Amino acid sequence: MKLSRRTTIGATIAAASIFALVATGCSTGTPSAGPSVDTKTKITLTLATFNNFGYTDALLAKYHALHPNITIVQKVAKTSDDAQTNLFTKLAAGSGLSDVEAVDGDWMPKVRQYPQLFENLATADNKGRYSAWKTAGGTAGKKQIGLGTDIGPEAICYRADLFKAAGLPTDPAAVSKLLTGGWDTYYSVGQKFMAAKTGAAWFDSAGATYQGLANQYANFFEKNDGTVVATTNPDVKAGFLSVLAASATESAHLQEWSSDWSGGMAAGKFATMLCPPWMMGVIQGDSPKVTDWNIANVFPNGGGNWGGSYLLVPTQGKHTAEAAAFTDWITAPAQQISAFKTAGNFPSQVAAYSSSTLTGASNAFFNNAPIGSLFKDRANAYAKTGVIAFKGIKYGAIMGAVQNGLTRVEQGQQTADASWTQVVSDIKALG
């Protein structure tokens, strides 16, 4: 799942402290496998997540029923940023982390720098569970330090009432047909929508839209060796300017995750938004009384992926073997399907896609949209693009710099050219 992409200064400082810790030899090398799983002693395992991973009390109680000596206590951070700061601060301190820690895919590259601080979770049981790109995201050296929770295949969520007011089709199949094509098609339909003068904008913000575009390139910001190319790759600037060109007439200028954005969602300030499956929970939470949200099985340029997380077991824990066993269980197909039905986090387990429980799932809030089969289609569409966006250790900071630049223009603080100049300067300052 993914709910925030702001650069976290505290996490950066803490990460530097971890590097010093490892470099001075205060951290051990490859950890041992740990003790055998204890089946008798009463144990409490802490699970640190953020936002909503779909791990309900009822789901965690099922694990307790299978392992009566183990109780799972979940601690939920409000945002991904809060979780990131906590993780790096306590890794640097050498204590204080939960037995199992959730890590967002966008800052997983920074975590992978410290494989010696996490248990190897690879087992014969979970081998081959994931697609190659998801497995690679949780691998550091020869260790599988993270087991995938979810992925974020992209669709388009839309307000059928606003489409109707603009004279556009409202049926999901017709909307999907209408929007099939590239970003130019998406913006072109937006022009038709804006011409109807409904009082609403076509999309929420330039920053949110740019996120979807950026993830459709293999090496948008960085090369596979970590070399930053964000300031020299012409696609980065071209995307920046094209999104702003559309934003000038089609955006609500509501910065994602702001209170104005949440309020605008409920008030019908925009008609469409990029929509990975976990966004369903955000939309429903921010606009619970709206009855006209629906989902179109389509995305510009065919497909994309936004978000997806991992669970890791820090070596500093007292019950690492038990924590690893629980992590293996909670990320298995049946539990991922349960989390999807609860919070919309689409399974990263390929075995889950053949389950009728998944493919038959629908969502009443989104007018009974067939979310199981729809997001399975979206996952397949992403796979067909053949593009896996590389995200290195500076990805989050670079994305933050670019999105801040887009926001400055939308808020009237700078021209597009002046803002791009500052974006380049900000990225270069990252080193």
KOLLOMI-951394 format. One record per residue (C-alpha): z, x, y; residue number from 1; residue in three letters. Coordinates in nm, 3 decimals. Layout:
BEGIN
- up  east  north  k  r
- Z  X  Y  NUM  ALA
...
// end
This chain:
BEGIN
- up  east  north  k  r
- 0.000  0.000  0.000  1  MET
- -0.038  0.107  0.362  2  LYS
- 0.113  -0.028  0.681  3  LEU
- 0.131  0.252  0.935  4  SER
- -0.062  0.561  1.028  5  ARG
- 0.128  0.693  1.330  6  ARG
- 0.191  1.067  1.332  7  THR
- 0.557  1.132  1.259  8  THR
- 0.693  1.435  1.442  9  ILE
- 1.016  1.438  1.244  10  GLY
- 0.827  1.453  0.918  11  ALA
- 0.617  1.743  1.046  12  THR
- 0.924  1.941  1.143  13  ILE
- 1.092  1.867  0.812  14  ALA
- 0.780  1.971  0.623  15  ALA
- 0.791  2.305  0.800  16  ALA
- 1.153  2.342  0.693  17  SER
- 1.055  2.278  0.333  18  ILE
- 0.794  2.552  0.355  19  PHE
- 1.062  2.793  0.474  20  ALA
- 1.289  2.681  0.190  21  LEU
- 1.022  2.746  -0.072  22  VAL
- 0.906  3.071  0.084  23  ALA
- 1.254  3.220  0.085  24  THR
- 1.304  3.146  -0.281  25  GLY
- 1.572  2.881  -0.238  26  CYS
- 1.366  2.642  -0.447  27  SER
- 1.318  2.686  -0.816  28  THR
- 0.974  2.713  -0.967  29  GLY
- 0.836  2.467  -1.219  30  THR
- 1.129  2.245  -1.314  31  PRO
- 1.244  2.196  -1.668  32  SER
- 1.172  1.872  -1.849  33  ALA
- 1.535  1.774  -1.796  34  GLY
- 1.779  1.619  -2.043  35  PRO
- 1.685  1.359  -2.298  36  SER
- 1.694  1.001  -2.177  37  VAL
- 2.050  0.868  -2.190  38  ASP
- 2.067  0.530  -2.362  39  THR
- 2.443  0.478  -2.352  40  LYS
- 2.601  0.604  -2.031  41  THR
- 2.599  0.354  -1.744  42  LYS
- 2.346  0.484  -1.491  43  ILE
- 2.234  0.357  -1.152  44  THR
- 1.888  0.470  -1.043  45  LEU
- 1.784  0.437  -0.681  46  THR
- 1.426  0.345  -0.595  47  LEU
- 1.303  0.411  -0.240  48  ALA
- 1.001  0.207  -0.128  49  THR
- 0.869  0.078  0.204  50  PHE
- 0.736  -0.253  0.332  51  ASN
- 0.675  -0.459  0.017  52  ASN
- 0.576  -0.300  -0.313  53  PHE
- 0.620  -0.628  -0.499  54  GLY
- 0.921  -0.500  -0.694  55  TYR
- 1.129  -0.816  -0.701  56  THR
- 1.486  -0.839  -0.828  57  ASP
- 1.351  -1.035  -1.125  58  ALA
- 1.106  -0.758  -1.214  59  LEU
- 1.373  -0.488  -1.192  60  LEU
- 1.605  -0.705  -1.400  61  ALA
- 1.348  -0.692  -1.680  62  LYS
- 1.395  -0.316  -1.698  63  TYR
- 1.770  -0.361  -1.713  64  HIS
- 1.724  -0.604  -2.002  65  ALA
- 1.524  -0.338  -2.186  66  LEU
- 1.775  -0.065  -2.093  67  HIS
- 2.117  -0.231  -2.051  68  PRO
- 2.281  0.094  -1.944  69  ASN
- 2.047  0.138  -1.646  70  ILE
- 2.064  -0.055  -1.318  71  THR
- 1.788  -0.013  -1.056  72  ILE
- 1.884  -0.037  -0.689  73  VAL
- 1.590  -0.058  -0.450  74  GLN
- 1.610  0.073  -0.094  75  LYS
- 1.327  -0.052  0.129  76  VAL
- 1.222  0.132  0.445  77  ALA
- 1.060  -0.079  0.715  78  LYS
- 0.747  0.134  0.750  79  THR
- 0.555  0.411  0.582  80  SER
- 0.650  0.638  0.872  81  ASP
- 1.020  0.577  0.818  82  ASP
- 0.979  0.661  0.449  83  ALA
- 0.785  0.976  0.530  84  GLN
- 1.046  1.105  0.773  85  THR
- 1.325  1.036  0.525  86  ASN
- 1.141  1.211  0.241  87  LEU
- 1.063  1.533  0.422  88  PHE
- 1.402  1.552  0.594  89  THR
- 1.593  1.521  0.267  90  LYS
- 1.354  1.746  0.075  91  LEU
- 1.429  2.013  0.335  92  ALA
- 1.803  1.947  0.302  93  ALA
- 1.784  1.974  -0.076  94  GLY
- 1.977  1.651  -0.138  95  SER
- 1.999  1.285  -0.046  96  GLY
- 1.675  1.150  -0.188  97  LEU
- 1.652  0.851  -0.419  98  SER
- 1.589  0.906  -0.789  99  ASP
- 1.239  0.764  -0.742  100  VAL
- 1.052  0.794  -0.414  101  GLU
- 0.742  0.603  -0.299  102  ALA
- 0.478  0.808  -0.116  103  VAL
- 0.183  0.671  0.078  104  ASP
- -0.156  0.805  -0.026  105  GLY
- -0.235  0.919  0.329  106  ASP
- 0.059  1.160  0.339  107  TRP
- 0.054  1.248  -0.029  108  MET
- -0.153  1.564  0.050  109  PRO
- 0.143  1.705  0.243  110  LYS
- 0.376  1.627  -0.047  111  VAL
- 0.143  1.796  -0.297  112  ARG
- 0.217  2.128  -0.125  113  GLN
- 0.558  2.130  -0.296  114  TYR
- 0.504  2.056  -0.666  115  PRO
- 0.815  2.254  -0.758  116  GLN
- 1.027  1.989  -0.586  117  LEU
- 0.907  1.707  -0.813  118  PHE
- 0.908  1.632  -1.184  119  GLU
- 0.592  1.641  -1.393  120  ASN
- 0.530  1.275  -1.486  121  LEU
- 0.232  1.329  -1.717  122  ALA
- 0.287  1.185  -2.064  123  THR
- 0.070  1.085  -2.356  124  ALA
- 0.153  0.726  -2.266  125  ASP
- 0.011  0.736  -1.913  126  ASN
- -0.280  0.973  -1.974  127  LYS
- -0.608  0.810  -1.871  128  GLY
- -0.442  0.512  -1.706  129  ARG
- -0.614  0.565  -1.375  130  TYR
- -0.957  0.638  -1.239  131  SER
- -1.017  1.008  -1.177  132  ALA
- -0.978  0.984  -0.800  133  TRP
- -0.639  0.812  -0.824  134  LYS
- -0.511  1.064  -1.078  135  THR
- -0.629  1.352  -0.859  136  ALA
- -0.434  1.212  -0.566  137  GLY
- -0.108  1.247  -0.757  138  GLY
- -0.182  1.588  -0.906  139  THR
- -0.051  1.915  -0.765  140  ALA
- -0.170  2.224  -0.948  141  GLY
- -0.126  2.143  -1.315  142  LYS
- 0.146  1.884  -1.257  143  LYS
- 0.115  1.508  -1.230  144  GLN
- 0.387  1.462  -0.970  145  ILE
- 0.286  1.109  -0.871  146  GLY
- 0.200  0.798  -1.070  147  LEU
- -0.021  0.554  -0.882  148  GLY
- 0.108  0.213  -0.781  149  THR
- -0.182  0.039  -0.609  150  ASP
- -0.522  0.087  -0.445  151  ILE
- -0.677  -0.084  -0.143  152  GLY
- -1.033  -0.210  -0.210  153  PRO
- -1.157  -0.362  0.114  154  GLU
- -1.276  -0.717  0.188  155  ALA
- -1.300  -0.917  0.511  156  ILE
- -1.033  -1.172  0.598  157  CYS
- -1.144  -1.441  0.842  158  TYR
- -1.032  -1.757  1.021  159  ARG
- -1.245  -2.045  0.896  160  ALA
- -1.145  -2.266  1.190  161  ASP
- -1.274  -2.011  1.439  162  LEU
- -1.595  -1.965  1.240  163  PHE
- -1.647  -2.342  1.249  164  LYS
- -1.588  -2.352  1.623  165  ALA
- -1.854  -2.084  1.666  166  ALA
- -2.106  -2.267  1.450  167  GLY
- -2.089  -2.008  1.172  168  LEU
- -2.057  -2.090  0.801  169  PRO
- -1.703  -2.124  0.673  170  THR
- -1.743  -2.118  0.294  171  ASP
- -1.642  -1.777  0.150  172  PRO
- -1.969  -1.734  -0.041  173  ALA
- -2.173  -1.815  0.269  174  ALA
- -1.961  -1.585  0.485  175  VAL
- -2.007  -1.304  0.233  176  SER
- -2.384  -1.353  0.249  177  LYS
- -2.373  -1.364  0.630  178  LEU
- -2.186  -1.032  0.651  179  LEU
- -2.372  -0.842  0.378  180  THR
- -2.513  -0.523  0.528  181  GLY
- -2.387  -0.231  0.731  182  GLY
- -2.160  -0.206  1.032  183  TRP
- -2.452  -0.309  1.252  184  ASP
- -2.463  -0.640  1.065  185  THR
- -2.090  -0.692  1.113  186  TYR
- -2.121  -0.626  1.486  187  TYR
- -2.437  -0.838  1.516  188  SER
- -2.263  -1.141  1.366  189  VAL
- -1.980  -1.065  1.604  190  GLY
- -2.218  -1.097  1.897  191  GLN
- -2.320  -1.443  1.776  192  LYS
- -1.955  -1.537  1.742  193  PHE
- -1.872  -1.415  2.092  194  MET
- -2.168  -1.601  2.239  195  ALA
- -2.009  -1.926  2.123  196  ALA
- -1.716  -1.861  2.357  197  LYS
- -1.439  -1.989  2.131  198  THR
- -1.178  -1.800  2.331  199  GLY
- -1.113  -1.564  2.038  200  ALA
- -1.239  -1.211  1.977  201  ALA
- -1.440  -1.107  1.672  202  TRP
- -1.202  -0.838  1.544  203  PHE
- -0.852  -0.713  1.621  204  ASP
- -0.893  -0.357  1.751  205  SER
- -1.117  -0.053  1.757  206  ALA
- -0.855  0.157  1.578  207  GLY
- -0.829  -0.076  1.282  208  ALA
- -1.206  -0.103  1.251  209  THR
- -1.252  0.274  1.274  210  TYR
- -1.015  0.319  0.979  211  GLN
- -1.257  0.130  0.755  212  GLY
- -1.557  0.329  0.874  213  LEU
- -1.385  0.667  0.837  214  ALA
- -1.291  0.606  0.475  215  ASN
- -1.656  0.567  0.379  216  GLN
- -1.728  0.940  0.415  217  TYR
- -1.637  1.210  0.165  218  ALA
- -1.550  1.476  0.422  219  ASN
- -1.510  1.297  0.751  220  PHE
- -1.224  1.497  0.902  221  PHE
- -1.182  1.788  0.661  222  GLU
- -1.373  1.986  0.402  223  LYS
- -1.236  2.002  0.048  224  ASN
- -1.078  2.340  0.128  225  ASP
- -0.884  2.186  0.417  226  GLY
- -1.105  2.319  0.696  227  THR
- -1.095  2.073  0.985  228  VAL
- -1.441  1.950  1.087  229  VAL
- -1.336  1.642  1.283  230  ALA
- -1.441  1.790  1.616  231  THR
- -1.777  1.919  1.492  232  THR
- -1.885  1.652  1.244  233  ASN
- -2.127  1.436  1.447  234  PRO
- -2.038  1.129  1.238  235  ASP
- -1.682  1.133  1.373  236  VAL
- -1.789  1.110  1.736  237  LYS
- -2.076  0.872  1.657  238  ALA
- -1.834  0.637  1.482  239  GLY
- -1.590  0.667  1.772  240  PHE
- -1.856  0.566  2.023  241  LEU
- -2.013  0.292  1.810  242  SER
- -1.679  0.122  1.750  243  VAL
- -1.602  0.136  2.121  244  LEU
- -1.944  -0.008  2.205  245  ALA
- -1.864  -0.309  1.986  246  ALA
- -1.508  -0.320  2.114  247  SER
- -1.626  -0.369  2.471  248  ALA
- -1.737  -0.724  2.392  249  THR
- -1.594  -0.809  2.048  250  GLU
- -1.239  -0.669  2.020  251  SER
- -0.912  -0.842  2.100  252  ALA
- -0.778  -0.499  2.204  253  HIS
- -0.459  -0.558  2.007  254  LEU
- -0.328  -0.230  1.869  255  GLN
- -0.258  -0.261  1.500  256  GLU
- 0.109  -0.301  1.398  257  TRP
- 0.214  -0.385  1.756  258  SER
- 0.405  -0.704  1.831  259  SER
- 0.106  -0.826  2.032  260  ASP
- -0.115  -0.775  1.726  261  TRP
- 0.122  -0.973  1.506  262  SER
- 0.146  -1.249  1.765  263  GLY
- -0.229  -1.250  1.815  264  GLY
- -0.281  -1.298  1.444  265  MET
- -0.073  -1.615  1.452  266  ALA
- -0.227  -1.739  1.776  267  ALA
- -0.588  -1.701  1.660  268  GLY
- -0.677  -1.422  1.902  269  LYS
- -0.936  -1.276  1.659  270  PHE
- -1.156  -1.417  1.385  271  ALA
- -1.192  -1.131  1.137  272  THR
- -1.011  -0.821  1.021  273  MET
- -1.059  -0.552  0.760  274  LEU
- -0.863  -0.664  0.459  275  CYS
- -0.743  -0.455  0.164  276  PRO
- -0.537  -0.668  -0.077  277  PRO
- -0.199  -0.558  0.059  278  TRP
- -0.303  -0.692  0.400  279  MET
- -0.270  -1.044  0.259  280  MET
- 0.107  -1.013  0.274  281  GLY
- 0.092  -0.892  0.633  282  VAL
- -0.130  -1.182  0.741  283  ILE
- 0.085  -1.440  0.568  284  GLN
- 0.401  -1.288  0.709  285  GLY
- 0.268  -1.277  1.066  286  ASP
- 0.092  -1.615  1.064  287  SER
- 0.279  -1.828  0.809  288  PRO
- 0.187  -2.161  0.970  289  LYS
- -0.187  -2.091  0.990  290  VAL
- -0.382  -2.283  0.727  291  THR
- -0.732  -2.150  0.790  292  ASP
- -0.726  -1.790  0.664  293  TRP
- -0.974  -1.708  0.390  294  ASN
- -1.127  -1.397  0.231  295  ILE
- -1.492  -1.299  0.203  296  ALA
- -1.601  -1.088  -0.094  297  ASN
- -1.790  -0.841  0.122  298  VAL
- -1.745  -0.521  0.324  299  PHE
- -1.977  -0.325  0.556  300  PRO
- -2.187  -0.067  0.370  301  ASN
- -2.089  -0.214  0.034  302  GLY
- -1.732  -0.107  -0.023  303  GLY
- -1.433  0.091  0.091  304  GLY
- -1.070  0.166  0.011  305  ASN
- -0.776  0.165  0.248  306  TRP
- -0.434  0.249  0.116  307  GLY
- -0.258  0.295  -0.213  308  GLY
- 0.066  0.471  -0.297  309  SER
- 0.246  0.675  -0.563  310  TYR
- 0.592  0.699  -0.714  311  LEU
- 0.750  1.045  -0.753  312  LEU
- 1.070  1.179  -0.907  313  VAL
- 1.239  1.453  -0.699  314  PRO
- 1.391  1.737  -0.902  315  THR
- 1.709  1.714  -0.693  316  GLN
- 1.808  1.391  -0.869  317  GLY
- 2.087  1.373  -1.128  318  LYS
- 1.896  1.152  -1.374  319  HIS
- 1.541  1.284  -1.362  320  THR
- 1.454  1.201  -1.723  321  ALA
- 1.567  0.840  -1.684  322  GLU
- 1.393  0.816  -1.346  323  ALA
- 1.067  0.945  -1.497  324  ALA
- 1.088  0.690  -1.780  325  ALA
- 1.143  0.408  -1.530  326  PHE
- 0.852  0.529  -1.315  327  THR
- 0.625  0.523  -1.617  328  ASP
- 0.733  0.164  -1.690  329  TRP
- 0.709  0.024  -1.337  330  ILE
- 0.356  0.164  -1.294  331  THR
- 0.229  0.027  -1.627  332  ALA
- -0.040  -0.247  -1.614  333  PRO
- 0.189  -0.548  -1.673  334  ALA
- 0.425  -0.448  -1.392  335  GLN
- 0.137  -0.368  -1.156  336  GLN
- -0.006  -0.715  -1.218  337  ILE
- 0.335  -0.865  -1.143  338  SER
- 0.353  -0.671  -0.814  339  ALA
- 0.002  -0.789  -0.724  340  PHE
- 0.094  -1.153  -0.777  341  LYS
- 0.405  -1.103  -0.564  342  THR
- 0.281  -0.889  -0.276  343  ALA
- -0.096  -0.848  -0.317  344  GLY
- -0.082  -0.480  -0.408  345  ASN
- -0.391  -0.438  -0.626  346  PHE
- -0.331  -0.244  -0.950  347  PRO
- -0.451  0.114  -0.980  348  SER
- -0.435  0.084  -1.359  349  GLN
- -0.786  0.034  -1.498  350  VAL
- -0.645  -0.144  -1.804  351  ALA
- -0.512  -0.418  -1.575  352  ALA
- -0.863  -0.521  -1.472  353  TYR
- -0.937  -0.676  -1.811  354  SER
- -0.630  -0.897  -1.798  355  SER
- -0.694  -1.268  -1.744  356  SER
- -0.358  -1.282  -1.566  357  THR
- -0.507  -1.057  -1.299  358  LEU
- -0.862  -1.189  -1.285  359  THR
- -0.742  -1.548  -1.284  360  GLY
- -0.501  -1.501  -0.994  361  ALA
- -0.550  -1.706  -0.677  362  SER
- -0.366  -1.731  -0.346  363  ASN
- -0.274  -2.071  -0.204  364  ALA
- -0.218  -1.941  0.150  365  PHE
- -0.576  -1.813  0.163  366  PHE
- -0.708  -2.154  0.057  367  ASN
- -0.687  -2.071  -0.311  368  ASN
- -0.904  -1.762  -0.278  369  ALA
- -0.965  -1.612  -0.625  370  PRO
- -0.795  -1.289  -0.527  371  ILE
- -0.787  -1.139  -0.876  372  GLY
- -1.160  -1.152  -0.943  373  SER
- -1.244  -1.097  -0.575  374  LEU
- -1.056  -0.770  -0.540  375  PHE
- -1.173  -0.657  -0.882  376  LYS
- -1.526  -0.699  -0.741  377  ASP
- -1.423  -0.505  -0.432  378  ARG
- -1.277  -0.224  -0.645  379  ALA
- -1.603  -0.206  -0.841  380  ASN
- -1.801  -0.207  -0.516  381  ALA
- -1.598  0.087  -0.390  382  TYR
- -1.658  0.274  -0.715  383  ALA
- -2.033  0.211  -0.685  384  LYS
- -2.045  0.381  -0.345  385  THR
- -1.960  0.706  -0.522  386  GLY
- -1.763  0.818  -0.216  387  VAL
- -1.408  0.944  -0.245  388  ILE
- -1.267  1.020  0.098  389  ALA
- -1.102  1.362  0.102  390  PHE
- -0.764  1.358  0.273  391  LYS
- -0.600  1.691  0.339  392  GLY
- -0.265  1.775  0.490  393  ILE
- -0.388  1.708  0.846  394  LYS
- -0.559  1.377  0.772  395  TYR
- -0.282  1.156  0.910  396  GLY
- -0.244  1.356  1.231  397  ALA
- -0.619  1.363  1.291  398  ILE
- -0.656  0.992  1.229  399  MET
- -0.367  0.931  1.467  400  GLY
- -0.533  1.140  1.738  401  ALA
- -0.862  0.952  1.704  402  VAL
- -0.700  0.610  1.696  403  GLN
- -0.487  0.695  1.998  404  ASN
- -0.810  0.783  2.174  405  GLY
- -0.962  0.448  2.086  406  LEU
- -0.652  0.269  2.208  407  THR
- -0.659  0.451  2.542  408  ARG
- -1.010  0.321  2.604  409  VAL
- -0.926  -0.033  2.495  410  GLU
- -0.626  -0.035  2.728  411  GLN
- -0.838  0.083  3.020  412  GLY
- -0.663  0.418  3.055  413  GLN
- -0.970  0.635  3.003  414  GLN
- -1.345  0.617  2.967  415  THR
- -1.491  0.673  2.622  416  ALA
- -1.614  1.022  2.714  417  ASP
- -1.285  1.127  2.872  418  ALA
- -1.090  0.996  2.578  419  SER
- -1.312  1.177  2.328  420  TRP
- -1.255  1.501  2.520  421  THR
- -0.881  1.450  2.484  422  GLN
- -0.921  1.364  2.115  423  VAL
- -1.095  1.697  2.058  424  VAL
- -0.817  1.877  2.246  425  SER
- -0.546  1.696  2.051  426  ASP
- -0.707  1.778  1.717  427  ILE
- -0.750  2.145  1.807  428  LYS
- -0.384  2.159  1.907  429  ALA
- -0.291  2.075  1.546  430  LEU
- -0.391  2.429  1.453  431  GLY
// end
